[in-house]
Amino acid sequence: MTTSQRHAEISQEFLRHSRDELAAGDLLQASEKAWGAVAHCINSISKQRGWPLGSHRKLIDNARKLILSAGESQETDLLLLRLGAAQMLHKNFYEELMSEDEVCERIANASELVAALKRLDARLKKLLRPKCSLSPADAVRCMRPTCCSRFRLTLGAACSARASR
């Protein structure tokens, strides 16, 4: 099993554990397990793509890079909102800010975010596969942005679209 596959497996385990902790009334552990599920999902995808790992900032940057690589849409906006809501679960673990209902809603949100990120990753892989022979890690290092579509999607073609808003 690769590290990426292990992250994906842990993500699913943590989603189950978050529901179990919620049912047991431990809102702090439920929050952190749901956040952990999102973090491991992002790490799984990042590892496959050769993106840097190692800090909370890199984790969020990688999630945003993936989400924004799909281009501007309502789905993009929703995923960014879901990501922000998932980060609140992590904050709740330390500051105990949320009621049981809020934690329950955020766990459902985290579950939807994990599923959506996996679908988005799979959709982008299908778009990229026939157009480029470079691995995701090599595409990130490619210095010729016109050589393949993978470069533009990997590094976020949406950046120029955002700048023009």
N, C-alpha and C positions, 0 to 999 in steps of 0.2 A: 504494500500500500504506500502510495506517495504521500508526502507531507500535505499536498493540496487535498488529496482524498481524505486524509485524516482530519483536516480542518472542516471539511464538509460534513463528515460523520459527527464530529463534536458539535457542530452547529445544530444538527438535528437532535442530538442528545440533550443539549442545553435547552432547546425549545420545550422538550418533554419535561425536563426538570423544572423549568420555570412554571409550567402549569401545575406540577405537583406541589411546588413550594407555595404557590398561590392558594391552592386548595387546603394546604396545611396552615395557612394564615401568616406565613413568613413573607411579608411584602418586600423586605430588603433583599432576601435571597432570590425571590421570584424576579425582582427587577434586574439584579445583576446577571442571573442566568439568561434572561431574555436578551440583555445587551450583549452578553458573551456569545450568544447564538448569532447575532448580527455581525459581531466582530470576526468570528471564525468564518462566516460565509464570505465576508470581504477578504479576509486573508487567504482563503482557498482560491478565490478568483485572482487575487493579486499574485499569488505564488505561480499560478498557471501562466500568467502574462509576463512574469519576470519583473514585476513592479517592486519597489523597495518596501520593506516592512520594518517594524521596530519601534514605532511610537504611535501614540494616539493621533497625532497630527497626520502622519503618513497614512494611517488607516482611513481617516476621513478624506484626505486628499485622493486616495485610491478609489474610495466609494464615489466621490464626486466625479472623478475622471471617467469611471465606468458609466455612471448615470448620464453625464453630459455628452459622452461619445455617441449617444443615440440621437443627438440633435435636440433642438428646442421643441417641446410639445407639452401638452397637459400632463402626460405620463411622467415626463422629466420633472415637472414642478411637483407632482404628487410624490414621486420617489424622494426628492430632496426634503420635502416636508416630513415624510416617514423617517428619513435618516435623522433629522433633528429631533423628532419625537423619541426615537430609539436612544439617542444620546441622553435624553432626560432620564431614562431608566438607569443609566450609569450614575448620573448625578443623584438620583433618588437613593441609591445604595448608600451613599455617603451622608446625605442630608435629610433623608426621610421626609420628603416633601409631598408625596402623593397619597391619596386615599386608596382604599382597596379597589374602588371602581376605576380610578385613573390607571392604576397598575394593570388591572385586567384589560382595559382598553389598549394600553401601550403594549402589552404582551401580544394581543391580537395584531396590532400594527407591526410589531417586530416580526411576527410570523409571516405576514403579508409581504413585508420588505424582503425577507430572506427568499421567499418564493419568487418575487419579482426580480430580484438581482440575479438569481439563477436563470430565469427565463431570458432576461436581457443579455446576459453573458452568452447563453446558447444561441440567441438570435444574432448577435454580433459575430460570433464564430462562424455561423453559416454564411453571413454576408462576406466575411473576409476570406474564407477558405479557398474559393476558386480563384481569387484574384492575386494571391501572393504566396510565395514559397518560403518566406521568412518566418521564423518562429516569432512569437510575441516579444520575447526578450531582444532578438535581433532587430525587429522592426522599431522598437523604442530607440535603439542606437543608430538606426539608419539616418544618414545625413542628407539623403536626397528625397525630400518630401514628394516629389513628383513620380518617384519610382513605383509606388504602390499605394493602394487605398488603405492598407493596414496602418501605415504610418499616420495618416490623417485621423483615422478612428482611434488609434491607440493613444495618441497625444491629445486628442480632443479637438476635432474640427469645429465643434460648437463654440470654441473660444472667440472666433471672429464674428460669429453670429451674435454672441452675447455683447461684444464690444460695440456693435452697431445699434443696440437697443436704445 
